[in-house]
Each structure stands twice: as structure tokens, then as C-alpha cells.
Amino acid sequence: MKRMLALLAVALLSHCNTICWSQNDTALDARVERLIGQLTLDEKLSLMVHRNPAIPRLGLEEYSWWNEALHGVGRAGLARVYPMPIALAATFRPRWVQTVFADVAAEARRKHQEAADTGYRGDYAGLTFFTPNINIFRDPRWGRGMETYGEDPYLTAMMGLACVEGLQHGWEEDWQGRPLLTAACLKHFAVHSGPEGVRHEFDSRVSERDLRTTYLPAFEYIIKNSDVQQVMCGYNRLNGEPCCTNRQLFDILRNEWQYDGILVTDCWALNDTYETDTVIPRHRTHATAAEAYGDAFGREVDLECGSGLPALREAVQQGLVPESKVDEHVRRVLKVRLKLASSSSATSRTSATRFTSPADVAAQSMVLLKNNGVLPLRGLPNIVLGGPNAYDSLMPLGNYNGTPEHCVTIGEALSDVAKKSVLSSAMPTVIYCGGLNPQLEGEELQVEKEGFYKGDRTLVELPKEQVAEIKEYKNRGFSVVLVLCAGSAVSLDEVIDDCDAVLYAWYGGQDMGTAVKELLLGERDDFGRLPVTIYRSTNDLPPFDDYTMAGRTYRYADPSRVAYPFGFGYSYSFFSIKEPWVDEANLTVGGTLSLCNTDAPQAREHRTVVQVYLVAGDDEGPTKQLVGTASLAATEAAPLLPFSIQLDPFWLRQYNPASGRMEEPADGTRFTLQVGFSSDDRDLIDLPFTYHNRK
């Protein structure tokens, strides 16, 4: 009888905790404090590693913080697979990206409940996601660049913010006061972008200028404009100190930016600071595990993705982490867990969900780099499919992916067209599906192939065997349409003259083939734009392990070394901007978009991306900086479209060498704004602009 009463008491307490958590923030804070007062020290420490054990007497269930949602719910069985983030960035449509991740959040909550119903609460079943990756894609050789939103701080911030808002609060534009559906995480903090082969020992050496103007702005902007719940510190060192024990990064995050969310380590990153593994080169900056954990948790790290609980206990026992600091960390951890629990009724398993079509997203991400008139394909051209990616069903899925119910390859999507074309006597139009695949570029891979090393690339050129095949097709009299599949910038100088058209298709997700077909046939005219610079050759790049920005990205590179500039991309239509204007008082740029003509009359709408750049006149750079965009659609019935783009003062700040900070320009500072269709000066219209200080 006593045992039954005890079990009933535990059940009621658990029920009470679950129900009571659905209260307001003040009540939540009070509940957190009550829990902290009831937890033993050992229980507190158990909540500071990513696999939290159950604490039944307090109604806390087992929970794992490790889950992935890079472009769909990852590593958790059947789930929709959207295009990789680099492709999402190419849409230049943040609201579109927010809807994608709102869909991901809805699917994640259902999968979480399904896992809980079966009693599974381990890795990849929770509601806390290590997404998004907002590192700057500074060099095309980095294998994980496809996980990012490109090379530009502004675009990365806009897309990263959209991802956070979608994951955490769904489709709504205003997140304040809305329930927390899932918890997003900004990674990897900071200055992390290869080389993969030495990431456990690599020291990213950067100037304060590059740190502030390139590597940190996206983190800062998202933290200041959202309630992002987590930040993840990276594997690398920054200027000599590991990121997960880095005092400068901690000071910037907590004191400058006033971030009070969870700081979590990359998985087993702290091991790199003390282990003496002879196989994997490591930082080895700390003599013992306890010292490393003391520096991490004794400062600002709240949660470890890893298995260092014994080392954490030892650090506490040695006085390296005071219990008051432990309480601070556990307070942040419990707040997120209770917020997620309190919003469990916000999305039921049976609620209707307006899932965004992966095919629509993929189509709007693909970039038309060249077209000599062969596209769109008309009638029944004699199509021959070639190239290693034509029927590859793994390539479209990228990495950190789920398993889709179906995957439409390019070859499958075009097979019906190819069969019908046999009746045509026209000169053959080859659809060559080439490029790379996620088994060659990615996270710390073991690859033995010329041009690749441990997930990174040593050469940015198209693989030699593909160059030879394309040239062979051309020599045999074929017209060649290259569908380029890759997660990074591929140099095409060796084959560009042999290609009649080039479609950059990225790793486009489960319906990639459908999107390619619709674009090639001219059923759509809503192409994306490049979120990266495509260089002419590997020789035009600085050394991969040099983190200075000189010579990198459109913001610093010599234009003569660039084959295709950031922001570039053709449509089947020709657009112009008429009567551009600047409203200095309201920081607004506008004009009228004019649809001049189109080669795709069957498309419902014709879309382009208007871009605004700031030319600051700073001798040390950047040369120019993206500060605003608008994805605009015109129709043949309404070919003129007035537009206005609001600029955020955050992106007009300049680096002050005296203070080492980004600061608002002085009143009366003169700049040049440029508005147009890519970062190339030839695609832009100059607009004089005087900044009026708001203070």
C-alpha cells in the first residue's frame, strides 16, 4: 500500500510539473528556482551534458539535446528533405526560408511526440536543434560550406534569422509572446570554416577588423533580433584559445551582446583541449580534463554535447566551477526545457500543416549562369542524358538529412521528355548532370580522390573526367546543357565555352529532379542568384588556411579573378530599374522594376532579385557590402512594379580602429549606394547617399 501511494505521489508530481509549466514567464522563473532548490548537486551536473537522465521525483523525464534540422528533420527516419542551406540562400527570400523551417518545426514536434509515445527519448528525438550554421563561407574549398548561407554577412544574417524564427515560432512574422515550438542554435561560434582535416587543432588567426566586419555580424544581428535559445561554440581555436574556453568570445557574447541563452559546445569539442590522442591532432591547451571543464563551465559554457560528466564533477570538486555558477547554467537549461514543455499543446499531432513544396523551394534556388538561347527547351528536342549525377538519388539529399519518402532524380524527371524526343530529328540538346556530390565534400570525410582531402577540396575546378566528357559531347556536335550539382563554387573556365547553358542546381532536396525539369522546359521563370563568388581557378584563391579576408568573396576579391560575381544569375526575362531613388531620412531605396521581355511566356510570373550595396570608401575594405534585397515578381499583364527596400542602420555601421568596434557613421557621412542585379559594378546604378545620425 505504501509503495502504491508513493508511486501515485510521483505520478501526481510529474503531472503537476507538466501542467504547471504552461504558465507565463514570471511563473516559469519561479518554477525554475524551485527546481534548482530541490536538485542535488549531482543532479544539476547531470543536466549540463546533452543526455539528461530522468529525475522522476521532480517530474523531469529523460531528454537528449542533440537533434539536427539543417534542411529538414535529420537523422530521425522519414522526413521531408529540402534543398541545402546554400541553395536556400540562393533564393534571396528570407520569408520563404522561414516557411520552410516552420514546416520543419511542425514535423519535428510530431516526430518528437511519436518517439515519446514509444518510450524513446534519446538522440535525434528531442525539440532542441543544432541549426542553423551561420559561419561565413569564406573559401569554396571548405567542405561544409554547403551547410551555410553563403559568403555574405547580411544574407547569412537574414537567412539565419528566418531559420530561427521558423523553427522556434512557425510562420508568424512577430515572434514575441508566441510559444516556443523548438529551440534553434547558432553555430559555430566563431570564425569556423575549415580545413576539416585539422579542425581539432586548427587556430583561426584573424584581425579585430575581420572579426568584427565579417565573422561576427550574423551572430550579433540574430541574437539582437530574435530570442534564439542556443549558441554553439566551435572546434577551432580563435587567436590561440579554443572557442569553447575562449575568453574574448565569451565576453562578446555575454557582456557586449547581453546574450542570456544557452551556450553549448560542439560535440566532444572539449576533448580536443586536453586529450593526447596520437591519431587525431588536437589543441592540447589544458593539462587535465578538469582544467578544461573548469575554464569552460567556470566561465560561460552551460551545456556540453559530449560525455565529460566525470571531468565536470572533478572540476567542481576542485573548486574550478563554483556551485553558484552551476546554478546559473542549470537555470538556462531548465528554462528552455520548461518552455518547450509548456508549448506542447501549441501544435497537436493532428493539426493541419501547410507544408511548403520542396520542388518549389528547389526551383527558386537554382541559378542560370549561361544561356545562349538553347533554353527553355521547346517542342520535343532530342535529349540525351549524361553525367554522374543524372540518376544519383543520394546526391540531392546533401548531408545532415532525413530519409524522404521519395527522391526524384534529374534523370527520372526528364525520362519522359527524353523518350518522346526520340521521334524528333533535331540535332541532339545533351543534359549533362555533373559537378560534385556529398560523398566528396562534407564534414571530415575520408576521401581518396584527386582534388579532395578529408571533406574539403584542394581544387575548385570541375573534375577532369567530367571536363573530358563534356568536351567529347561538344566535339560530336551536341548542344550541351550543364546541370551543375554542388554545394560550393565550381570553376567552369575549362568547359564554359563548350556549354550552351549552365544551370547551377546545388543539392536540391527530394524533388530536385522535378525542379530542374520545370526550369529547363520554361514552365517557371523564378531562378535564384549566387550566394557565393565563383572564381576562375584555384590559383585565384589565397591559401585555404589563411583567415584574412584579403582577396576573398565579392567584398574583397579582385574582380579580374572572378568568373561569376556574388548575386549574379540570369532569368528567361530581361529586367531594368527605372527612376531609382533614395529617401535619406527614412533609409529607403526604391524605384520601378520593369519587365522588358521574356522567353518563357508560359510561366505564371517572372522573378528577379533587386540588390542594394553600400560603398563605404574605406581603404581597408570591404569594397562594398550588401545591405538590402527584394525578391520581386512581375507578370506580362503587369510589367511595371514599384518597389522600396528599407535599410537597417545595423548594416551601415563602420569599423572604428580606435575602439575596435563597429559603430554608427558620423552625421553627414557620405556614401554611395548601388542598386541593381548583382555585386558587379556593371549591373548596378550608383546613388549618392548622406547618412543622418539618429542620435
C-alpha positions in Angstrom: 0.0 0.0 0.0 2.8 2.4 0.9 4.5 1.7 -2.4 1.3 2.4 -4.3 0.8 5.7 -2.6 4.5 6.6 -3.3 4.1 5.8 -6.9 0.8 7.8 -7.1 2.6 10.8 -5.5 5.4 10.7 -8.0 2.8 10.5 -10.9 0.8 13.4 -9.5 4.0 15.5 -9.0 5.1 14.7 -12.6 1.6 15.7 -13.8 1.6 18.9 -11.8 5.0 19.9 -13.1 3.9 19.3 -16.7 0.6 21.1 -16.3 2.1 24.0 -14.3 4.8 24.7 -16.8 2.2 26.1 -19.2 2.2 29.5 -17.4 3.8 32.9 -18.1 7.5 33.9 -17.9 7.3 35.1 -14.3 5.8 31.8 -13.1 8.3 29.9 -15.2 11.2 31.7 -13.5 9.7 30.8 -10.1 9.3 27.2 -11.1 12.9 27.0 -12.3 14.1 28.4 -8.9 12.0 25.9 -7.1 13.5 23.0 -9.1 17.1 24.3 -8.6 16.4 24.4 -4.9 15.3 20.7 -5.0 18.0 19.3 -7.2 21.1 17.8 -5.7 24.5 18.9 -7.0 25.0 15.7 -8.8 21.6 16.0 -10.5 22.4 19.6 -11.5 25.6 18.4 -13.2 23.7 15.6 -15.0 21.6 18.3 -16.7 24.7 20.0 -18.1 25.6 17.3 -20.6 23.4 16.7 -23.6 22.0 13.4 -22.5 19.9 14.4 -19.4 18.8 11.4 -17.2 15.3 11.3 -15.8 14.7 12.7 -12.4 11.2 11.2 -11.6 10.7 12.8 -8.2 10.7 16.2 -9.9 8.8 15.2 -13.0 11.8 15.6 -15.3 11.9 13.0 -18.0 15.0 11.7 -19.9 16.0 14.1 -22.6 18.7 14.5 -25.3 19.6 17.9 -26.6 21.1 16.6 -29.8 18.9 16.9 -32.8 19.5 18.1 -36.4 17.3 20.2 -38.7 19.7 21.6 -41.3 17.2 21.4 -44.1 14.6 19.2 -42.7 14.4 17.0 -39.6 17.6 15.0 -39.8 18.7 11.5 -38.7 15.3 10.6 -37.4 13.7 8.4 -40.0 11.2 9.5 -42.7 11.2 13.3 -43.1 10.9 15.9 -45.9 14.3 16.9 -47.3 14.5 20.4 -48.6 17.5 21.9 -50.5 20.7 22.5 -48.6 21.1 25.9 -46.9 23.5 27.2 -49.6 20.6 26.6 -52.0 18.1 28.2 -49.7 20.4 31.3 -49.6 20.3 31.4 -53.4 16.5 32.2 -53.2 17.3 35.5 -51.6 13.9 35.1 -49.9 14.0 35.1 -46.1 10.3 34.8 -45.6 10.3 31.7 -47.9 13.0 30.2 -45.7 11.0 30.9 -42.6 8.1 29.0 -44.0 10.4 26.1 -44.8 11.6 25.9 -41.2 8.1 26.4 -39.8 7.2 23.2 -41.7 10.3 21.6 -40.2 9.2 22.6 -36.7 5.8 21.1 -37.2 7.2 17.9 -38.5 9.7 17.8 -35.6 7.0 18.2 -33.0 5.0 15.3 -34.4 8.1 13.1 -34.6 9.0 14.0 -31.0 5.6 13.0 -29.8 5.7 9.8 -31.8 9.1 8.9 -30.3 7.8 9.7 -26.8 4.8 7.5 -27.3 7.1 4.6 -27.9 9.2 5.5 -24.9 12.3 6.7 -26.9 13.9 9.9 -25.6 17.4 9.6 -26.9 19.4 11.5 -29.6 17.5 12.9 -32.6 14.1 12.7 -30.8 14.1 16.0 -29.0 13.0 19.5 -29.8 16.4 21.3 -29.5 18.2 21.6 -32.8 21.8 22.3 -33.6 20.7 24.5 -36.5 21.4 26.9 -38.3 25.1 27.0 -39.4 25.8 30.7 -39.9 29.5 30.6 -40.4 30.7 32.7 -43.4 31.6 30.6 -46.4 34.9 32.4 -46.9 36.6 29.9 -49.2 34.9 27.5 -51.7 37.3 24.7 -50.7 35.6 24.2 -47.3 33.5 21.0 -47.5 30.9 22.2 -45.0 30.2 25.4 -46.9 27.0 23.9 -48.3 25.6 23.9 -44.7 25.9 27.7 -44.6 24.0 30.6 -46.2 27.0 31.8 -48.3 29.8 34.3 -48.1 28.0 37.5 -47.2 27.3 38.6 -43.6 24.0 40.4 -44.4 22.5 37.5 -46.5 23.7 35.0 -43.9 22.0 37.0 -41.1 18.7 37.4 -42.9 18.5 33.7 -43.8 19.8 32.6 -40.4 17.2 34.8 -38.7 14.4 33.4 -40.9 15.5 29.9 -40.0 15.5 30.7 -36.2 12.1 32.3 -36.4 10.6 29.4 -38.4 12.0 26.7 -36.1 11.1 28.5 -32.9 7.8 30.2 -33.7 6.4 28.9 -37.0 5.0 31.1 -39.8 4.2 34.2 -37.8 6.1 37.4 -38.6 6.1 38.6 -35.0 7.7 36.0 -32.7 7.2 37.9 -29.4 4.8 36.3 -27.0 4.4 33.2 -29.1 5.1 29.7 -27.8 8.4 28.0 -28.3 7.9 25.2 -30.8 11.5 24.1 -31.0 14.8 25.6 -29.9 17.3 26.7 -32.6 21.1 27.0 -32.2 23.5 29.4 -33.9 26.8 27.6 -34.8 29.8 27.5 -34.9 30.9 30.4 -32.7 33.1 31.7 -34.1 35.5 32.0 -37.2 35.0 28.4 -38.2 35.3 27.3 -41.8 37.9 24.7 -42.3 40.2 23.0 -43.0 38.2 19.9 -42.0 41.3 17.7 -41.7 42.8 19.7 -38.8 39.7 21.2 -37.3 40.5 19.7 -33.8 43.8 21.6 -33.7 43.4 24.5 -36.1 44.0 28.1 -34.9 42.0 30.7 -36.8 44.1 33.8 -36.7 42.1 36.9 -37.6 42.4 40.6 -37.1 40.0 42.5 -35.0 38.7 44.2 -38.2 38.0 41.0 -40.0 36.4 39.5 -36.8 34.1 42.5 -36.4 33.3 43.2 -40.1 33.0 39.6 -41.4 32.9 36.8 -38.9 30.7 38.1 -36.1 27.9 40.3 -37.6 25.5 37.5 -38.5 25.7 36.1 -34.9 25.3 39.6 -33.4 22.3 40.5 -35.6 20.4 37.3 -35.0 21.0 37.4 -31.2 19.8 41.0 -31.1 16.7 40.5 -33.3 15.4 37.1 -32.1 15.0 35.0 -29.0 17.4 32.3 -30.3 17.7 29.8 -27.5 21.2 28.3 -28.1 24.7 29.2 -29.4 27.3 26.5 -30.1 31.0 27.2 -29.8 33.2 25.6 -32.4 36.1 23.1 -32.5 38.7 25.5 -33.7 40.9 27.9 -31.7 40.5 31.7 -32.2 43.7 33.6 -32.0 45.3 30.9 -29.8 42.4 30.0 -27.5 39.9 27.2 -28.1 36.5 28.6 -28.9 34.8 26.6 -26.1 37.1 28.2 -23.5 37.7 31.5 -25.3 37.5 34.5 -23.0 37.2 37.0 -25.8 34.2 35.2 -27.4 32.6 34.8 -24.0 33.0 38.5 -23.2 31.5 39.5 -26.6 28.6 37.1 -26.3 27.6 37.7 -22.7 28.7 41.3 -22.0 28.7 43.1 -25.3 25.6 41.4 -26.8 23.9 40.6 -23.5 23.0 37.1 -24.6 21.4 35.1 -21.8 20.6 31.9 -23.6 22.4 28.5 -23.6 26.0 28.2 -24.8 26.6 24.6 -25.8 29.8 23.0 -27.0 30.2 21.3 -30.4 30.1 17.6 -29.8 33.2 16.4 -27.9 34.9 19.7 -28.6 36.3 20.0 -25.1 38.2 16.7 -25.6 40.4 18.5 -28.1 41.7 20.7 -25.3 43.3 18.0 -23.2 43.4 14.6 -24.9 46.7 13.4 -26.1 45.3 11.2 -29.0 48.2 10.3 -31.3 45.8 9.6 -34.2 43.8 12.9 -34.3 45.9 16.1 -33.9 44.4 18.2 -31.0 44.8 21.6 -29.4 46.1 20.2 -26.1 45.9 23.6 -24.4 45.0 22.2 -21.0 47.0 19.8 -18.8 43.9 17.9 -17.5 40.2 17.4 -18.3 39.3 19.1 -15.1 41.2 22.3 -16.0 39.5 22.3 -19.4 36.0 21.9 -17.9 36.8 24.5 -15.3 37.7 27.0 -18.0 34.5 26.2 -20.0 31.9 25.8 -17.2 33.6 28.1 -14.8 33.1 30.8 -17.4 30.2 30.7 -19.8 29.5 27.2 -21.2 26.2 25.9 -20.0 25.9 22.6 -21.7 28.3 20.0 -23.2 27.5 17.9 -26.2 29.7 15.1 -25.2 30.5 12.6 -22.4 32.5 14.7 -19.9 30.3 14.4 -16.8 33.2 12.8 -14.8 35.5 15.7 -15.7 32.8 18.2 -14.9 32.3 16.7 -11.5 36.1 16.8 -10.9 36.2 20.4 -11.9 33.5 21.2 -9.4 35.2 19.2 -6.6 38.5 21.1 -7.3 36.7 24.4 -6.9 37.2 25.4 -10.6 33.4 25.7 -11.0 31.6 27.1 -8.0 28.0 25.8 -7.3 26.6 29.3 -7.9 28.0 29.0 -11.5 26.4 25.6 -11.8 23.1 27.1 -10.8 23.5 29.7 -13.4 24.0 27.1 -16.1 21.2 24.8 -14.9 18.8 27.8 -14.8 19.3 28.4 -18.5 19.0 24.7 -19.3 15.8 24.3 -17.3 14.2 27.4 -18.8 14.4 26.1 -22.3 13.2 22.6 -21.3 10.2 24.1 -19.5 9.4 26.5 -22.3 9.3 23.6 -24.8 7.2 21.5 -22.4 4.7 24.4 -21.9 4.2 24.8 -25.6 3.4 21.1 -26.2 -0.3 21.9 -26.7 0.5 24.5 -29.3 1.0 22.0 -32.1 -1.0 18.8 -31.9 -0.3 15.7 -33.9 -3.4 16.1 -35.9 -3.3 19.8 -36.7 -3.3 20.8 -40.3 0.1 21.8 -41.7 0.7 24.0 -44.8 3.8 22.2 -46.0 5.9 24.2 -48.4 6.6 22.2 -51.6 10.3 21.1 -51.7 10.1 21.3 -55.5 9.0 25.0 -55.3 11.9 25.8 -53.0 14.4 23.9 -55.1 13.3 25.7 -58.3 13.7 29.1 -56.8 17.2 28.3 -55.6 18.7 27.2 -58.9 20.9 29.7 -60.7 21.0 30.2 -64.5 24.7 31.0 -65.2 24.7 30.8 -69.0 22.1 30.6 -71.8 22.9 31.1 -75.4 19.3 30.6 -76.4 19.1 26.8 -76.1 16.8 27.2 -73.0 14.0 27.0 -72.4 13.7 23.7 -74.2 10.8 23.9 -76.8 8.9 21.3 -78.6 10.5 17.8 -78.5 14.2 18.3 -78.7 16.3 15.2 -79.0 17.6 14.9 -75.4 20.4 12.7 -74.2 21.1 12.4 -70.5 24.6 12.1 -69.3 26.9 12.8 -66.4 27.4 11.1 -63.0 24.6 12.9 -61.2 21.8 12.1 -63.6 20.3 9.2 -61.6 22.1 9.6 -58.3 19.4 9.5 -55.6 21.7 10.3 -52.7 23.3 13.5 -54.2 20.1 15.7 -53.9 19.9 14.9 -50.1 23.2 16.7 -49.1 24.2 16.0 -45.5 22.6 16.1 -42.1 19.5 14.9 -43.9 16.4 12.8 -43.1 15.1 10.0 -45.3 12.4 11.2 -47.7 9.5 9.0 -48.8 10.7 9.6 -52.3 13.6 11.3 -54.2 13.1 12.4 -57.8 16.4 12.3 -59.6 17.1 14.6 -62.6 17.1 11.6 -64.9 13.8 10.3 -63.6 12.1 13.7 -64.0 13.4 14.1 -67.6 13.0 10.5 -68.7 9.5 11.1 -70.2 10.8 14.0 -72.2 13.8 12.1 -73.4 11.7 9.1 -74.5 9.3 11.4 -76.5 12.3 13.2 -78.1 13.4 10.0 -79.9 10.8 10.9 -82.6 12.5 14.2 -83.2 15.0 14.6 -86.0 16.5 17.7 -84.4 20.2 18.0 -83.6 20.7 16.4 -80.1 20.3 19.1 -76.9 22.8 16.8 -74.0 21.6 17.4 -70.5 24.9 16.7 -68.7 24.3 16.3 -64.9 27.8 16.9 -63.5 29.6 18.6 -60.6 30.2 17.1 -57.1 28.4 15.0 -54.5 28.1 14.9 -50.7 30.4 11.9 -50.5 33.2 14.1 -51.8 32.6 17.4 -49.9 31.3 17.5 -46.4 32.2 17.1 -42.7 35.6 15.5 -42.0 35.3 12.8 -44.7 37.7 10.1 -45.7 38.1 10.7 -49.4 40.8 9.4 -51.7 40.4 11.2 -54.9 42.4 13.9 -56.7 41.1 17.4 -55.8 39.7 16.3 -52.4 41.0 15.9 -48.9 39.0 14.9 -45.8 35.9 16.6 -46.9 37.5 19.7 -48.3 38.5 20.4 -51.8 42.1 21.1 -52.9 40.9 22.1 -56.4 37.9 24.2 -57.3 37.8 23.1 -60.9 35.3 20.6 -62.3 36.7 17.1 -62.0 38.9 16.2 -65.0 36.9 13.2 -66.2 33.8 15.5 -66.5 35.7 18.1 -68.4 36.8 15.4 -70.9 33.2 14.0 -71.2 31.7 17.5 -71.8 34.3 18.3 -74.5 33.7 14.9 -76.1 29.9 15.6 -76.4 30.7 19.0 -77.9 33.1 17.6 -80.4 30.5 15.2 -81.5 28.1 18.0 -82.4 25.9 18.0 -79.4 24.5 21.2 -77.8 25.4 20.8 -74.1 23.2 22.0 -71.2 25.2 21.5 -68.0 23.2 20.9 -64.8 25.8 21.6 -62.1 25.2 19.8 -58.8 27.4 21.0 -55.9 27.4 22.5 -52.5 30.1 25.0 -53.3 31.5 27.2 -56.1 32.9 25.2 -59.0 35.2 26.8 -61.6 33.9 26.3 -65.1 36.6 28.1 -67.1 37.8 24.8 -68.7 34.3 24.0 -70.1 32.3 27.1 -70.2 32.9 27.6 -74.0 31.7 24.1 -74.6 28.4 24.6 -72.7 25.4 26.2 -74.4 23.7 26.7 -71.0 24.6 26.2 -67.3 22.1 25.6 -64.5 23.6 25.6 -61.0 21.3 23.2 -59.2 23.1 22.7 -55.9 21.9 19.7 -53.8 18.3 20.4 -54.3 16.4 18.1 -51.9 14.0 15.3 -52.5 12.2 16.9 -55.5 15.3 18.3 -57.2 14.6 16.5 -60.5 11.1 18.0 -60.7 12.5 21.5 -60.2 15.2 21.0 -62.9 12.6 19.8 -65.4 10.3 22.7 -64.8 13.0 25.2 -65.2 14.6 23.7 -68.3 11.2 23.5 -70.0 10.4 27.1 -69.2 7.4 26.3 -67.0 9.0 28.5 -64.4 10.9 31.8 -64.5 11.9 32.2 -60.9 15.6 31.4 -60.7 17.9 32.1 -57.8 21.0 34.2 -57.6 24.6 33.2 -56.5 25.2 33.4 -52.7 28.9 32.9 -53.4 31.6 34.1 -55.8 32.7 31.7 -58.5 36.4 32.2 -59.1 38.2 31.5 -62.3 40.6 28.9 -60.9 42.2 27.6 -57.7 45.2 29.8 -58.4 43.0 32.8 -57.9 42.4 32.0 -54.3 44.5 32.8 -51.2 45.8 29.9 -49.1 42.9 27.9 -47.7 44.2 28.1 -44.1 44.7 31.9 -44.2 41.7 33.6 -42.5 42.4 37.1 -43.5 39.7 38.4 -45.8 42.1 40.0 -48.4 41.3 38.5 -51.8 38.2 36.7 -50.6 34.5 36.9 -51.5 33.0 39.7 -53.6 33.7 42.1 -50.7 37.5 41.9 -51.1 38.4 39.9 -54.3 40.0 41.4 -57.4 37.2 41.4 -60.0 39.6 40.1 -62.6 39.8 36.8 -60.7 36.1 36.4 -60.6 34.2 34.3 -63.2 30.7 34.9 -61.8 30.0 37.5 -59.1 28.0 37.2 -56.0 24.3 37.9 -56.6 24.6 37.0 -60.3 22.0 35.0 -62.2 20.1 35.1 -65.4 16.3 34.7 -66.0 14.4 33.9 -69.1 13.3 37.5 -68.9 15.1 40.9 -69.1 14.6 43.4 -66.4 15.6 47.0 -65.8 15.2 49.5 -63.0 13.7 52.8 -63.8 13.9 56.1 -61.8 15.8 54.8 -58.8 15.6 56.9 -55.7 16.9 57.2 -52.1 15.0 58.6 -49.1 17.8 59.5 -46.7 15.5 60.4 -43.9 13.9 57.0 -43.8 16.8 54.9 -45.1 14.9 53.6 -48.0 15.9 52.8 -51.6 13.4 52.3 -54.3 12.4 52.6 -58.0 10.3 50.8 -60.6 11.2 47.3 -61.8 10.4 46.9 -65.5 9.9 43.5 -67.2 11.1 44.3 -70.7 10.6 40.9 -72.4 10.6 37.2 -71.7 11.4 33.9 -73.4 9.1 31.9 -71.0 5.6 33.2 -71.8 4.1 30.0 -70.2 5.5 30.9 -66.8 2.9 32.5 -64.4 5.3 35.1 -63.1 8.8 36.3 -63.8 11.1 36.8 -60.8 14.3 38.7 -60.2 16.3 39.8 -57.1 17.0 43.5 -56.7 20.1 44.1 -54.5 21.4 47.2 -52.7 25.1 47.6 -51.8 26.9 50.2 -49.7 30.2 51.5 -50.9 31.9 53.0 -47.8 35.1 54.3 -49.2 37.2 52.5 -46.6 40.7 51.8 -47.9 41.0 48.6 -45.8 37.6 47.3 -47.1 35.3 45.8 -47.6 35.0 47.3 -51.1 31.2 47.0 -50.9 28.6 45.4 -48.7 25.2 44.0 -49.4 22.7 45.9 -47.2 19.3 45.1 -48.7 17.4 42.8 -51.1 14.0 42.3 -52.5 12.8 39.2 -54.5 10.3 40.7 -56.9 7.9 39.1 -59.4 6.3 40.8 -62.4 3.9 39.5 -64.9 3.3 40.2 -68.6 0.0 41.7 -67.6 1.7 44.0 -65.0 5.2 44.5 -66.3 6.0 47.6 -64.1 6.4 47.0 -60.4 7.3 49.9 -57.9 9.5 48.8 -55.1 11.1 50.1 -51.9 13.8 48.5 -49.8 14.1 49.5 -46.1 17.7 49.6 -44.9 18.7 48.7 -41.3 21.2 51.0 -39.7 23.0 47.9 -38.3 24.3 47.2 -41.7 25.6 50.7 -42.3 28.0 50.6 -39.3 31.7 51.1 -39.9 34.7 49.6 -38.2 36.4 52.1 -35.8 40.1 51.0 -35.4 40.4 53.2 -32.3 37.6 51.4 -30.4 37.9 48.0 -32.1 34.1 48.1 -32.6 31.5 48.5 -35.3 30.0 52.0 -34.9 27.2 54.1 -36.4 28.6 56.5 -39.0 29.0 60.2 -38.0 26.2 62.5 -39.0 26.8 63.8 -42.5 29.0 60.9 -43.7 28.7 60.5 -47.4 28.4 57.1 -49.1 27.4 55.6 -52.4 24.5 53.2 -52.5 24.3 50.9 -55.5 21.0 49.3 -56.7 20.8 46.5 -59.3 21.0 42.9 -60.1 24.4 41.6 -58.9 27.5 42.7 -57.0 29.3 43.6 -60.3 29.5 47.4 -60.8 28.3 46.8 -64.4 24.9 45.6 -63.0 24.5 48.4 -60.6 23.3 52.0 -60.6 25.1 54.5 -58.3 23.1 56.6 -55.9 24.8 59.3 -53.7 23.8 59.0 -50.1 24.4 61.1 -47.0 23.9 59.4 -43.6 22.0 61.3 -40.9 22.8 60.2 -37.4 19.8 59.2 -35.4 21.3 60.2 -32.0 
